[in-house]
Amino acid sequence: MAHYLITGTSSGIGAALCTRLTQEGNDVSGIARRKSQLGASAEKLGLFHGYQSDVVDATGLRETIDIAVSNTGPIDVAILNAGIYQPQDGTRIDPQIYANHMKINYLGVVNALAAIVPDMVRARRGHIAIVSSVAGWRGLPKSAAYGPTKAGVIQYARNLAIDYARHGIRANSINPAFVVTDMTRGWLESRP
């Protein structure tokens, strides 16, 4: 089986992926900020290895990924899923909300890749999957801060696929439709 590294595993899509992949016999190194959620996942999922880290902290994230590799072996597949969504009406712009989305949803992916890709290049194998959203393809209400970051990671994955192909590494984005999670409840609650 494979070693999956997944960011944003506290809840939602990340937590569901951990459950499914461990049930299929894969080792999963899950990274999240919420330590209590990591502990709960470790208790119920035998092949889950939880690591507390924040994708915004490039140095801390690199150290965490190095520990995961040391404990479980090379990463076969990295699913970069960490993200935030805070409703933002384009008529009432809060620059800090936009900056937070960019730091987590886009630069968090960059930080993770900086730690993961060198080993994959040396091994000449691996798969990078960046979780985006249909919000990256078209505008959605209250998504003025979120949508552009998801469009950015779609484009980023396309560029990476070209750069990585000659190294035997695959890269793509995953663009789920609306999924009710802790994160998207804010959108549901903000609707008129």
C-alpha positions as CSV (number, residue, x, y, z in Angstrom):
1,M,0.0,0.0,0.0
2,A,0.9,3.7,-0.1
3,H,2.0,6.4,2.3
4,Y,-0.4,9.4,1.9
5,L,0.3,12.8,3.5
6,I,-2.8,14.9,3.9
7,T,-3.0,18.5,5.2
8,G,-6.2,19.8,6.8
9,T,-7.3,16.5,8.4
10,S,-9.2,17.9,11.4
11,S,-12.6,17.6,9.7
12,G,-14.5,17.7,6.5
13,I,-12.9,16.3,3.3
14,G,-9.5,15.8,5.0
15,A,-11.0,13.6,7.8
16,A,-13.1,11.7,5.3
17,L,-10.0,10.9,3.2
18,C,-8.1,9.7,6.2
19,T,-10.9,7.3,7.1
20,R,-11.3,5.9,3.5
21,L,-7.5,5.6,2.8
22,T,-6.7,3.9,6.1
23,Q,-9.6,1.5,5.6
24,E,-8.1,0.5,2.3
25,G,-4.8,-0.3,4.1
26,N,-2.8,2.8,3.4
27,D,-0.6,4.7,5.9
28,V,-1.8,8.2,6.3
29,S,0.2,11.0,7.9
30,G,-2.4,13.7,8.7
31,I,-1.5,17.3,9.4
32,A,-3.8,19.7,11.2
33,R,-3.8,22.5,13.7
34,R,-6.3,21.0,16.1
35,K,-4.5,18.5,18.3
36,S,-7.7,17.1,19.8
37,Q,-9.0,16.1,16.3
38,L,-5.7,14.4,15.5
39,G,-5.9,12.4,18.7
40,A,-9.5,11.3,17.9
41,S,-8.5,10.2,14.4
42,A,-5.5,8.3,15.8
43,E,-7.8,6.4,18.2
44,K,-10.2,5.2,15.6
45,L,-8.0,4.8,12.5
46,G,-5.2,2.2,12.9
47,L,-2.9,3.4,10.1
48,F,-3.4,7.1,10.9
49,H,-0.4,9.1,12.2
50,G,-1.4,12.6,13.3
51,Y,0.9,15.6,13.3
52,Q,0.1,19.0,14.7
53,S,1.3,21.8,12.4
54,D,0.1,24.9,10.6
55,V,0.6,25.2,6.8
56,V,1.3,29.0,7.3
57,D,4.5,28.2,9.3
58,A,6.8,27.0,6.5
59,T,9.7,26.0,8.8
60,G,7.4,24.2,11.3
61,L,5.6,22.4,8.4
62,R,8.9,21.3,6.9
63,E,10.0,19.9,10.2
64,T,6.7,18.1,10.7
65,I,6.8,16.6,7.2
66,D,10.4,15.4,7.8
67,I,9.3,13.6,11.0
68,A,6.4,12.0,9.1
69,V,8.8,10.7,6.4
70,S,11.2,9.5,9.1
71,N,8.4,7.6,10.9
72,T,6.5,6.2,7.9
73,G,8.8,6.4,4.9
74,P,8.7,8.3,1.6
75,I,5.4,10.0,0.7
76,D,3.7,8.4,-2.3
77,V,0.8,10.8,-2.5
78,A,0.4,14.3,-1.0
79,I,-3.1,15.6,-0.8
80,L,-2.9,19.3,0.1
81,N,-6.3,20.0,1.5
82,A,-5.8,22.6,4.3
83,G,-8.0,25.7,3.8
84,I,-10.3,28.3,5.2
85,Y,-13.5,29.9,4.0
86,Q,-14.8,33.0,5.6
87,P,-17.8,34.7,3.9
88,Q,-16.7,37.9,2.2
89,D,-19.1,40.1,0.4
90,G,-17.3,42.0,-2.3
91,T,-19.1,45.2,-1.3
92,R,-17.6,45.1,2.2
93,I,-13.9,44.3,1.8
94,D,-11.8,43.4,4.8
95,P,-8.2,43.1,3.5
96,Q,-7.2,40.9,6.4
97,I,-9.7,38.3,5.5
98,Y,-8.3,38.2,1.9
99,A,-4.7,38.0,3.3
100,N,-5.7,35.1,5.6
101,H,-7.2,33.2,2.6
102,M,-4.1,33.7,0.6
103,K,-1.7,32.7,3.4
104,I,-3.6,29.4,4.1
105,N,-5.3,28.4,0.9
106,Y,-2.5,29.3,-1.5
107,L,0.8,29.8,0.3
108,G,0.0,26.9,2.6
109,V,0.2,24.7,-0.5
110,V,3.5,26.3,-1.6
111,N,4.9,25.7,1.9
112,A,3.9,22.0,1.9
113,L,5.4,21.5,-1.6
114,A,8.7,23.1,-0.6
115,A,9.0,20.3,2.0
116,I,7.7,17.5,-0.1
117,V,8.9,17.9,-3.7
118,P,12.7,17.6,-3.3
119,D,12.3,14.0,-2.1
120,M,9.9,13.1,-4.9
121,V,12.3,14.6,-7.4
122,R,15.2,12.5,-6.1
123,A,13.0,9.4,-6.1
124,R,11.6,10.3,-9.5
125,R,8.1,9.4,-8.4
126,G,5.1,10.7,-6.5
127,H,1.7,12.3,-6.9
128,I,0.6,15.8,-5.7
129,A,-3.1,16.5,-5.5
130,I,-4.2,20.0,-4.5
131,V,-7.7,20.4,-3.2
132,S,-9.4,23.4,-4.9
133,S,-13.1,23.9,-5.4
134,V,-15.6,24.6,-8.1
135,A,-15.4,28.2,-6.7
136,G,-12.0,28.4,-8.5
137,W,-13.8,28.0,-11.8
138,R,-16.7,30.5,-11.4
139,G,-17.9,33.2,-9.0
140,L,-20.1,32.2,-6.1
141,P,-21.9,34.5,-3.6
142,K,-19.8,35.5,-0.5
143,S,-16.7,33.9,-2.0
144,A,-14.8,37.1,-3.0
145,A,-11.8,36.1,-0.8
146,Y,-12.0,32.3,-1.2
147,G,-12.7,31.9,-4.9
148,P,-9.5,33.6,-6.2
149,T,-7.3,31.5,-4.0
150,K,-8.9,28.3,-5.4
151,A,-8.5,29.6,-8.9
152,G,-4.8,30.2,-8.1
153,V,-4.2,26.6,-6.9
154,I,-5.9,25.2,-10.0
155,Q,-3.5,27.2,-12.2
156,Y,-0.6,26.3,-9.9
157,A,-1.3,22.6,-10.3
158,R,-1.4,22.9,-14.0
159,N,2.0,24.6,-14.1
160,L,3.4,22.1,-11.7
161,A,2.2,19.2,-13.8
162,I,4.4,20.5,-16.7
163,D,7.4,21.0,-14.4
164,Y,7.1,17.7,-12.7
165,A,6.4,15.5,-15.7
166,R,10.1,15.1,-16.6
167,H,10.7,14.0,-13.0
168,G,8.1,11.2,-12.9
169,I,5.8,13.2,-10.6
170,R,2.1,13.7,-11.3
171,A,0.3,16.9,-10.2
172,N,-3.4,17.8,-10.4
173,S,-6.1,19.8,-8.7
174,I,-9.2,18.2,-7.2
175,N,-12.3,20.5,-7.5
176,P,-15.1,19.3,-5.3
177,A,-18.6,20.8,-5.6
178,F,-20.2,22.1,-2.4
179,V,-19.7,19.8,0.6
180,V,-21.2,20.6,3.9
181,T,-18.3,20.8,6.4
182,D,-17.4,22.8,9.4
183,M,-15.7,25.3,7.0
184,T,-18.7,25.7,4.7
185,R,-21.3,26.2,7.5
186,G,-20.2,29.9,7.4
187,W,-21.4,30.2,3.8
188,L,-24.7,28.5,4.6
189,E,-25.2,30.8,7.6
190,S,-24.3,33.9,5.7
191,R,-26.9,33.4,3.0
192,P,-29.8,35.9,3.0
